[in-house]
Structure formats: structure tokens, C-alpha cells
């Protein structure tokens, strides 16, 4: 039924893999997608490039479903053993977005060639800049891409899930991504006379420990969050206590309440801890992507489609992932769900963002079929 679409998707995926572009610079990818949609007679909606948004009018048109694929690559030098390596030095599709884009193009072609079977209107979102902040999803939402959209769905080819499985979480799916920089001001001096100083490194060590108390003693035990310090900047040599120290880290959380609590407590705890030792601390809180929370009704619908199309054994309930995904901007504003298509195994054994990462093209048929079934059944399941 879909074999010809699968072959085209694989060819497209390999083209995208050879011609990766970094977030916000995907103009050649945009031109390729736009040309394909034009050839299919799909209306292009007036949203800013890079990225493309297409529109297909349904036979009933009382409902509108949006499907999203991310199109950007990463600043990674490819080491994957493939016959179609990246031609752009230092840039690689190391996360599977080449596959996502190719899958949505195949779905678009099927929908056009089977219009009589497509009841809802369909918005096709080929989104730029998933991998960076500011996010491409946030930009499109601000431009109004979700106007009149009843539900939005996206998928991710997922190395961390067993090949053959498709699934999602009914609720929180992926974490927020916020960062922080804590600058501690002390008073430097000689290492042999610490009593004459206010040691910012000593203060920093207490703040690092204190940050973990936010998770263990301030956050509700049934909620989830992570605070990690990834960088410490301080000092110039072995026997001088510096004036300043800086801690740089990240916060991941699965609910807006946890995000708000972490932000408030990091600021208060850092300032008070520094003051207790005679120094000062200032916190720069860098807001990133919000938590990705699947609408429960949409998630249940996805589960029914998976079980009906492939069998109940192919569905997997996903544990929330503390990594982030800017699809969260869509689910903040509209009902929707994000889906993992498992591909873990011998052909896809390296994690996402690894220089040897590659997708298993054998999962592409099920991904295409899933999205087609999602659209076909949408009007009847939502009446």
C-alpha cells in the first residue's frame, strides 16, 4: 500500500543526510521541501523561512490536524559508517531529523494522492531550529501556526526504544530545559591566609550541595526534576584565593510548577548561602524550552491507532525523558501528543547526538503508516 512512498522517503532521507544545515540556516532544505510541496499542489502558508508550512483541505474540513517534522542538523562531525555521509564538514544529522522530514514528505504525498480518504484539514509543519534557543517551534507559535488547529502531533525516531515499538507517555513526556549562571563575589587573597579573604570557591562548594537539597527537600517527591552543575570557573593558580567564582548548570523538570520552584529556590538559596559566608551571589536564569506534556485524550487516541494498526504488542508506554524537545511549545497552546518510534538495535546502537549515530531505515514504513492512520481516523474519533 505504501511501498512507493517508503522508497521515496528513504531517498529523501539520504539526500537530507548528505546536505545537513544548522539550526536557523536551513534554507536549502527549505527550498527542497517547498519544491516538493509545490509539485504536489499543496498550498504553502505564509510563515517566515527557514522552514515550510503546508496546508491540505480535507473532504469534511470541520477539524484541522497538524503534523510536525523538525529539519535542522547538529554541529557534529560525522563518524557514522554510511554510504551517504554528510557533505557539509562539521555538520551532521545526528538526531534523526532527516528521517522525520522525509517521513512527513511521504505522508504529504500520500494524503494528496488519496484526498478522498482525508476528512480533516491537515497542516504540515516542517520546522526550523529545534536544537537551539530561541526555538523554531516558539517562533511559529508566535506567528500563529496553531490558529484553528484542533490537535497537533509529532514523532521522533528514538534510539532508546526497542525497534518495532511505538509509544508515548500519557501526560508529561519530556523535560523543560532551563540553564543558570551563578556568579559568586568574594574577596581574594593569599591561600596561606584564608581568614583574610571571603573565599568564593568555598562558597561555591556549599551552593553546589545546596542545589541538590532543592530536589530532595523542596520538591514534591511525586514530581521530577534534575539540577546539574556542568561547569565551575574560578581561580588562576594554586596559592591565590580568587575574588570571584561562577557556576554554570542546567535544570530539567516535568511540570511548570517544578520549573517555577527550581527557579525561585536557586535564586534564594544562592543569595542566602553566599551572604552567610560574607559574599554575594547573583543568578542569571536562562529560560529555555518548557516541559512537553501530552494531552491525555490525544495520547489515548495515539495508543488506539497504534494498537489497531500494528497490534497491541507494538505499543509501549514511555517513561518521561529528562531531555528536552521544543514540540513543547505546541502542546503548551494546543491539544497534542508527541510519539516515539523505536529503532534501538544493531543498526541504530549509538545515542542521539553521537558522531556515529544513524537511524534504522527499516522503521520508516511504520512511521509513515502511523501518521497516515492518525489523519484518516481523526474526524471519526473526534465527532
N, C-alpha and C positions, 0 to 999 in steps of 0.2 A: 504493500500500500504506500509506503513512504520511502522505498529504497532509493528512488532517483533523488529525492530531497536529501537523503543521508549522504550520498556521494557528492552532491554539490556542497553540502555543509563541510565535509572533510576537506574538499578542495579550497573552500573559502578559509577554513581554519588554518590551513597550511600557508595560505597567502598572508593572512594576518600575522601568523607566527614569524614569517620571514621579514615582515615590514612593521615591527612594533614602534609605537610612538609613546613618549612620556605623557603623563597627565597634563591636560591643558594644551597640548600641542598636536592633537590627533587629527590634523587637517587632511592628510592623505587618506587616512582611514575613513574620515567623514565623507570625503569625495567618493570613495569606493562604495560606501553604503548608500549614499544619496543616488548614485548612478543606478545601482541595483533596484532601489525602490522606484525610481523613475521608469525603468524598463518594465516593472511590474504594474505600472499605472497607479501606484499608491500615492495618495496626496501627502505632501510634506507640509507640516505645520511650521509656522514662523517663529522658531526658537533659535537663540544665538548659537553659533558654532564656537568650538568644535562640538560634535555630536549631531544627531539627527533624530527628529520625532516624526513618525509617520501616522497616518490615520486611514482606517478601513471602515466604511459604513456597513453595518450589519443589516440583515434582511428584516429584522424587527426593530432594532435600534432603540429599544426602550431602556437598555442598560449599556454601560460602557466599561470595558475591562482594559486595563493597561498591562503591558508586558515589558519588562526592562532587562537590558543587557548592558554591561559595562565594557568599554572599548579600550581602556588605557593599559599600558605596559609599565614595567618597573626599571629602575636604573641598576640592572644586574647584568653582568657579563655571562653569557650562556656557556654552560658546560654540558648540556644535555646531548646525548648521542642520538641525534635525529638527522634524517636526510634533508631537512629543510630548515637549517639553523637561521637565526636572526642575521639579517644583513646590516643592521644598524648597531655598530660597535657600542658596547656598554649598555644596551637596551634590550630587554627580553620580556616576552610574555611568560612570566614565572608564576602566574596565579590562575591561569585558565580563562582569562577574559577573551582570548582569541576564540576559544571554544564557545563561550557564551554568545558572542557576536554572531558567529557562524550559525549557531542553533536558531537564534531569533530570525536571521535572514531566511533560513529554511522554513521556519514556521510562517513567516510573512508570505512566502511564495505559495505554500500550501493553502493558506487562507484565501488568497486571491484566486487561486485556481479551483477552489471549492466554495465560492461565495454563497451558493445556495444552502450550504450547511452551516453558515456562520450567522447566527442570530444577533449577537451583541455587536455594538461598535467596538473596534479594537484600536487602542493607541499603542504604537510601537516605539519604545524609548531606547535609543542607542546612546548611552550616557558617557560623557567625558569625565575624567578626573575623579574616579572612585578612590584612588590610592592616596590622595593628598587632602589637606585642608588649606583653603576653603574647598568644599566638596562640590562636585558636579551635580549631585542629586539636590543639594541645598539650593544651588543656583536655579535649577529647573523648577523646583517647587516655588521659589520666589517669583519666577516668571509666569507661574500659573499652569504648569503642565498637568496638575491634578484637577483642574476645573472640569466639572461634570463627569469625573471618573468615579465609578461606584466601587471599584476594587482594583488593587494593583498586585501583581505577582512577579517574582524574580527567582532565578535559580543560580546555584553555584556548583560547578563540578568540584567535588570535595574529596581530596586525597585521604582525609581522616575517617572516611566512612567506607565500609566494605563495598566492593564492586557488586552491582546488581541491586543494591538497596537505594531507595529514595525516601526521604523523610524530612521532618521538621519538628519544631517544638510548638506546643500549644500554649503560646504566651511568650515570655522572654526567650530570645533565640541567640542574640549576640550582644556583647557589652558595649557600653559607651567608651569613648576614647578621649580622655582629657589629660593634659600634662601640667606640670608645675615646675617653677623655679623658685627656690627659697634662698635668698641672699642673707647671710648672717654677718653682721658688722660687730667686730670686737675691737680690741686694742692690742697691737702686736708688740713683740719684744724678743728678748733672747730666750732660747729654750732652757737655759740653765736657771732662769728666774721667772718661772711661770706665775708666781704670786704678784708680779708687777704687770701682768697682762690680763686681758679678757680673751681667752682662747676660743676663737670661733670654731676650730676643729673639734674641740671638746664639746662645745655646744651642739655642733652638727651631729656628733655621735649620739647625744641624748635625743635630738629631734628624730633621727632615724628610728631609734627604738620606740619613741612616742608615736610615730606614724602607724606602727603596727598595732598599737593599743586602740586606735580608731576602729580597726576591723574587729578586734577581739572584745572590746569593751563598750563601744559606742553604737555599732551597727547591730540591728536586729539579727539574731542568729539564723533566722529563716531567709534572710536576704543574702546577696552575694556581692562582694567587691574585692578588689585587689589594689594595694598601693605598693609600688615598687620604685626604689631609688636606683636609677641606672647610671648616674654619673656624679662624682664628687670633684669639685675644683677647689684647691686650696694650697697655699704654700709655694715656696721657691727652693728651699734647701733643707738640710737635715736639722739644723740647730736654730732656726728662726721661727717663732710663732707668728703667723701672718695676721693682718688686720681683718681679712675677710675670708669667708668660705661660701661656696654655693652648692646646693643640692638640686639635682635635676631628676625628675621622675615622671611616672605615669599613674593614672587612676583608671581602673576599669570597674564598671558597675552594671548591674542588670535592671535597675529601676531608676526613674527620675528622683525618687526620694533618697536612694543611696548616693546618687551623684551629689545632690544638694547637701547631704550630711557630710560627705567626704570633703567637699569644698570648704564648708564652714569650719569643720574641725581642724583641717590642715592649717588654715589661717590662724585660728585662735591658739592652737597648741604650739605652733612655731613661734608666734609672738610672745606667748607667756613663758615658754621654755627658755628662750633667749633672754628675756627680761630677768628671769630667776637667776641667771648666771652673770648678769651685768652687761649683757649685749643687747642688740636689737635684731629683729628679723623682719624682712619684707617678703611677701609672697606674690609672685605673678602666676595667676591661674589661667591656663590657656585652654579655652573651651574648644572641644573637638566634636566628634560625632556622638549623637545621643544613643541610648540603648535601642536595639532593634527588638521590638515586641510584636509578635504575630497576633493579629486579631484571631480570637479563638474560633469564631464561626468560619472565617476564611480557612484557618488551619484544618478544621474538621472537613471542610469541603475538599481540600487538597488530599487529605487522607482517603476520603471516599473515592476520588478519582484514581489515585494510585492503586488502591485495592481492587477497584473494578477493572482497571486496565491491565494490571500486571499480576494481580493476586495478592492476598493479604500478607504472604510471607515476604513480599518485596518492600513493604512499608517498615520504616524504623522511626521510633520516637527518639528525637535528638535531645541530648543533654545540652543545656546552654553552653555556648563557647565564649570565652573571655576575650577573644579577638573581636575587632570591630568591623563594621560594614555600613557604608553610607546609605544603603537602602532604608536605613532607619529614618531618614528624613521623609520618605514617602509614608511609612507606617505611622509617623507622628501625626500626619494630616489626613490620612485616608485609611479605610479598611484595607488590609492586605496581608500577604504572607510571603515569606522567603523560604526557599526549599533547597535542600542539599541533594545532589545526585552523586551517590557514592561511586568512587572509581579506585579505591585503595587496592593494591595488589602489586604484582610483579612489574606491570607496565607503568604504574604510577606509584612509585615507592618513596620518592623524595617529597618532603613537605613543601607547601606553598612558600614562594619567595626564595627557594633554594636554587642555586645556579644549575642544578641538574634536574629540576622539576620538569615533568612533562605530563600531559593529560593522556588518558587512555581513550582513544577514539572509539572504542567498542561501546562506550556508554552513550554516545551521541544519539543513536536511534531512539533509545528510551526517553532521552531528554526531549527530543523533538515530539515524540508521540504524546508524552505527558502534557506538554504545552498545548498541543492541538486539542486533546481531550478536555483540558481545562477550559478552553474557549468554547468548544462545541456544547458543553453541558452547562454553561454558565447561566443562560436565560432560564432554562427549565428548573434549575436548582434554586433560583433566587426569586421566582414568581411568588 
